[in-house]
Amino acid sequence: MQKCKAKGRLIGWIVAIVGGAILSVRLDIHYFGKWFYNPWFHVVSFIIGWYLMQLVRRGARNSGRLLSKYGREGDISRLETNRLVKTGLYAYMRHPMHLALLVWPWSFAFLLGSPTFILFVAPLEMLMMLVLIKTVEEPGAIRKFGDEYREYMRQVPMFCFKKECLKKLFGPSEF
C-alpha cells in the first residue's frame, strides 16, 4: 500500500512538472518571445539548472541512504520505512529529502530555460509540495509512528536552513 502511494506521489510530481513545462513554454513563446529564443539566456539557464539538479540528486541520495540504512527493519519494500529515523540529517530536520526535492521544479525550469516556469510555475509547484508535506506526509507519519513522531515534531523543525545542515544535505555522501 505504501509503495503504491509513493509511486502515486512521484507520478503526480512528474505530471505537475511536465504539465507546468508545457504550459510555460506556450506562454513563453507568446509573452517572452525575445527572451525565449535568446541563446545566451538558455546557456546560462541550463548551467544553473544543471547545478540545481545536482543538488537535488545529492540531497535525495544523502537522505535516502539514511532512510534505507536506519528506517527499515525486516523484509519490507524498498520505498517503505517502519522505523522513525532521527539520526544524521534527520536529527536537524524532519524532511531533508523533501527539502532537496523542493528544488526540483526550479532545476527543471532552468534546464528548460523557461522564464514563465522559473518565475511563476516552479514557485507555485514548490508551494504545492509544501502543502502536501504538511497535509499528507506529516499526518501519515503521525499515523505510522504516533506519539514518537509528535515528540520528534516538537524537537526538530520541518526544515533546517543553517549552513551546516545544507552542507550535510547537499554535500558529498557521508557513507
C-alpha positions as CSV (number, residue, x, y, z in Angstrom):
1,M,0.0,0.0,0.0
2,Q,2.8,2.5,1.0
3,K,4.7,1.6,-2.2
4,C,1.6,2.4,-4.3
5,K,1.2,5.7,-2.5
6,A,4.8,6.6,-3.0
7,K,4.7,5.8,-6.7
8,G,1.4,7.8,-7.0
9,R,3.1,10.8,-5.4
10,L,6.1,10.5,-7.8
11,I,3.8,10.3,-10.8
12,G,1.8,13.3,-9.5
13,W,5.0,15.3,-9.2
14,I,6.1,14.3,-12.7
15,V,2.7,15.2,-14.2
16,A,2.9,18.6,-12.4
17,I,6.4,19.3,-13.7
18,V,5.7,18.2,-17.3
19,G,2.3,20.0,-17.4
20,G,4.0,23.1,-16.0
21,A,6.7,22.9,-18.6
22,I,4.2,22.6,-21.5
23,L,2.1,25.5,-20.2
24,S,5.2,27.6,-19.5
25,V,6.7,27.1,-23.0
26,R,3.4,28.0,-24.6
27,L,3.2,31.2,-22.5
28,D,6.9,32.0,-23.1
29,I,6.5,31.8,-26.9
30,H,3.6,34.2,-26.6
31,Y,4.8,36.7,-24.0
32,F,8.6,36.3,-23.8
33,G,9.4,35.6,-27.4
34,K,12.7,37.6,-27.4
35,W,14.0,36.0,-24.2
36,F,12.8,32.6,-25.0
37,Y,14.8,32.5,-28.3
38,N,17.9,34.1,-26.8
39,P,20.7,31.5,-26.9
40,W,22.7,33.2,-24.1
41,F,19.8,33.1,-21.8
42,H,19.4,29.3,-22.5
43,V,23.1,28.6,-21.9
44,V,23.2,30.4,-18.6
45,S,19.8,29.0,-17.6
46,F,21.0,25.4,-18.5
47,I,24.1,25.8,-16.4
48,I,22.1,26.9,-13.4
49,G,19.5,24.2,-13.9
50,W,22.3,21.5,-14.2
51,Y,23.8,22.7,-10.9
52,L,20.5,22.7,-9.1
53,M,19.7,19.2,-10.5
54,Q,23.0,18.0,-9.0
55,L,21.9,19.5,-5.6
56,V,18.6,17.7,-5.9
57,R,20.3,14.4,-6.7
58,R,22.8,14.7,-3.9
59,G,20.2,15.7,-1.3
60,A,17.9,12.8,-2.3
61,R,20.8,10.4,-2.3
62,N,22.1,11.5,1.1
63,S,18.7,11.5,2.8
64,G,17.6,8.3,1.0
65,R,20.6,6.4,2.2
66,L,19.9,7.3,5.8
67,L,16.3,6.1,5.4
68,S,17.4,2.9,3.7
69,K,20.0,2.2,6.4
70,Y,18.1,3.1,9.5
71,G,14.4,3.3,8.5
72,R,13.7,-0.3,7.6
73,E,13.6,-3.3,9.7
74,G,12.7,-6.7,8.4
75,D,11.6,-7.7,4.9
76,I,9.7,-4.6,3.6
77,S,9.5,-2.8,0.2
78,R,12.4,-0.6,-0.8
79,L,10.2,2.6,-0.7
80,E,8.8,1.8,2.7
81,T,10.0,2.6,6.2
82,N,8.9,1.1,9.5
83,R,11.3,2.9,11.9
84,L,11.5,6.6,12.6
85,V,14.9,7.9,11.6
86,K,16.2,10.6,14.0
87,T,19.9,10.5,13.2
88,G,22.2,12.2,10.7
89,L,20.3,14.8,8.7
90,Y,17.1,13.7,10.4
91,A,18.5,15.0,13.7
92,Y,18.4,18.5,12.2
93,M,15.3,18.5,10.1
94,R,12.3,16.2,9.7
95,H,12.1,16.4,5.9
96,P,15.6,16.6,4.4
97,M,14.6,14.6,1.3
98,H,11.6,16.9,0.7
99,L,13.8,19.9,1.1
100,A,16.1,18.6,-1.7
101,L,13.0,17.7,-3.9
102,L,11.6,21.2,-3.4
103,V,14.5,22.4,-5.6
104,W,13.4,20.0,-8.4
105,P,10.8,22.3,-10.1
106,W,13.3,25.2,-10.3
107,S,16.1,22.9,-11.6
108,F,13.8,21.6,-14.3
109,A,12.6,25.2,-15.1
110,F,16.2,26.4,-15.5
111,L,17.2,23.4,-17.6
112,L,14.2,24.1,-19.9
113,G,15.1,27.8,-20.0
114,S,11.5,29.0,-19.5
115,P,11.1,32.4,-17.9
116,T,7.4,31.6,-17.1
117,F,8.4,28.3,-15.4
118,I,11.2,30.0,-13.5
119,L,9.2,33.0,-12.2
120,F,5.7,31.6,-11.8
121,V,5.1,27.9,-12.2
122,A,8.1,26.5,-10.3
123,P,7.4,28.6,-7.2
124,L,3.7,27.5,-7.3
125,E,4.7,23.9,-7.6
126,M,7.1,24.3,-4.7
127,L,4.3,25.8,-2.6
128,M,2.0,22.9,-3.6
129,M,4.7,20.5,-2.5
130,L,4.9,22.3,0.9
131,V,1.2,22.0,1.3
132,L,1.4,18.3,0.5
133,I,4.1,17.7,3.1
134,K,2.1,19.5,5.8
135,T,-1.3,17.9,4.9
136,V,-0.3,14.4,3.7
137,E,3.2,13.4,4.8
138,E,3.1,14.7,8.4
139,P,-0.3,13.3,9.2
140,G,0.9,10.0,7.6
141,A,3.9,9.9,9.8
142,I,1.8,10.6,12.9
143,R,-0.5,7.7,12.0
144,K,2.5,5.5,11.5
145,F,4.7,6.4,14.5
146,G,2.2,8.1,16.8
147,D,3.5,9.9,19.9
148,E,7.1,9.2,19.0
149,Y,6.6,11.4,15.9
150,R,4.7,14.1,17.8
151,E,7.6,14.4,20.2
152,Y,10.0,14.4,17.2
153,M,8.0,17.3,15.7
154,R,8.3,19.3,18.9
155,Q,12.1,18.8,19.0
156,V,13.1,19.0,15.3
157,P,12.0,21.7,12.7
158,M,10.5,20.7,9.4
159,F,13.5,22.2,7.5
160,C,16.9,23.5,8.6
161,F,18.5,26.3,6.5
162,K,21.6,26.6,8.6
163,K,24.8,26.4,6.6
164,E,26.0,23.2,8.3
165,C,22.6,21.5,7.6
166,L,22.6,22.4,4.0
167,K,26.2,21.2,3.6
168,K,25.3,17.8,5.1
169,L,22.2,17.6,2.8
170,F,23.7,18.8,-0.5
171,G,27.4,17.8,0.1
172,P,29.3,14.7,-0.6
173,S,27.9,11.5,0.8
174,E,28.9,10.6,4.4
175,F,28.9,6.9,3.7
